[in-house]
């Protein structure tokens, strides 16, 4: 899924292009709160021209009977769209159609597997419910979360009508506890997750407005100075005590585009008055 994270879409495409047959980008015309929003990935399509042969953009289609009761209903609906709305259109003679045994990775755009992780999955057998544990960074690759690795994305394989839906796969649902446990597995240090890794205050404000958790969009959290200070110092914007981060010096474990392209300096160093923001101070 992609919201406003166009830099991360480019980083993902560049990192995994050689290992992926098809990137399905599901974009919604509405936020999780039901408000209209622009289709930024679609509007910026030319930016990704070098990857177009492996990209499929899908604008989320809301049926007439869709009556969300919670903000989570929008998120769940969007996450399952690749399976429920895209796959049926590909079946048949379309060369992009999934084949039995094809590897499927369910991820947010900022959850990026390592290329060698995908090479392993394409070569070896793996459990039907595989969690790809990823190094968890906040704001940039300068701050790593203290604690367990991030428990996303998830991988499975295409099995026709028995294929796990994205929500069941990501949320550990479907079937019974014993069957889920027996068909589950873990893959450690399999990639990177960089949460809230943006280059502008405006993108932080946009993310807050789209959160399923409404309290996280409170007025005091939208203060620009507060956001910049938190990002600069590696502190949680919302003051959550359980979220602590370790500052890394000269971190070299980076996706190639982040490592080599000067456009992404903000993903390596947040020090300085601007905290890496192009619209601050």
Buried (B, 14 or more C-beta within 10 A) or exposed (E): BBBBBBBBBBBBBBBBBEBBEBBBBBBBBBBBBEEEBEBBBEEEBEEBEEBEEBBBBBBBEBEEEEEBEEBEBBBBBBBBBBBEBBBEEBEEEEEEBBEEEBBBBBBBBBBBBBBEBBEBBBEEEBBBBBBBBBBBBBBBBBBBBEEEBBBBBBBBBBBEEEBBBBBBBBEBEEBEEEEBEEBBEEBEEBBBBBBBBBBBBBBBBBBBBBBBEEEBBEEEBBEBEBBBEBBBBBBBBBEEEEBBBEEBEEBEEBBEBBBEBEEBEBBBBBEEEBBBBEEBE
